[in-house]
């Protein structure tokens, strides 16, 4: 979906947390800072390691990212997140 199709709030990130469904309210330009939801949840994300960002796995909704194509990155695990 393009920014023009998104309508109101088109300059917002809108990325959804793959597990909780929380939506990021920060502007699109917030990267590489973490996503932030209105309820205070903060997260980084990356392409899903199960479906490689496709949203499906073995022709079904991906169980890791719930079809979003992205999964939360564990900030305490240096193999999944490398701080700059």
N, C-alpha and C positions, 0 to 999 in steps of 0.2 A: 504494500500500500504506500503510495507516495505521500509526501507532506501535504500536498494539495487536497488529497482525498481524506485526510485525517480530520479536517474541520477545525473546530475549536480546540485550542491547546496544541496546535500543530508544531509549535516550537519546543514542546516538552518531550523528554525522552520517552516516557511511556513504557519502558521495558518492564516486563512482568517477571517476578521471581518465580522460578520453575516449580518450587515446592509449595510456597505459601500463597502465591497468586497476588502478592502485594505489587502495586504499580509504582514505578519511579516517577516522582513529580518534578525532578530537576530539569533544567533546560537541556536540549540535545548536546550542548557544548560542554557538559560537565565531565566528560571523559578526560583523563583516566581516573578521576576521583570516583569513589564508589557510588552505586545507586542509593537512593534514599526514598523511603515511602513516608506517607503522612503519619503513620503510626509509629515512626521512629526506627523501623527496621532498615539496616544498612547492609549492602552486599556488593560483591564483585561477581561478575559472571564471565563465562567463556563458552565456546562451542561445546555442546554435549559430547562426552566421550563415548556414549553408547550409540547415538544415531548420527554423529558428526554434523549436527546442525540441521538434519533433515526433518526431524519431528516424528518420524516413524521408525520402528525397528521390527523386522520380520513382518512387514505389512500390517502392523498394529501401532497404536499410539505408544510412543516411547515411554517406558516406565521410569526412566531416569529424569527426564526433563518435562514430562507431561505434555509433550508435543510442541513446546516452545522453541526447541532447537538450541537452547542455552541452559546451562546448569550453574548453580551457585558454586563459587570457588572457595575452598577452605583456606582462609587467610593464615591458618597456623601450619599448613602443609606446604613446605617449600617446593614440592614437586608439582603442585598445581597453581601456585601463585608466586610470582617473582616480583617483589617490590622494587621500585626504581630508586 
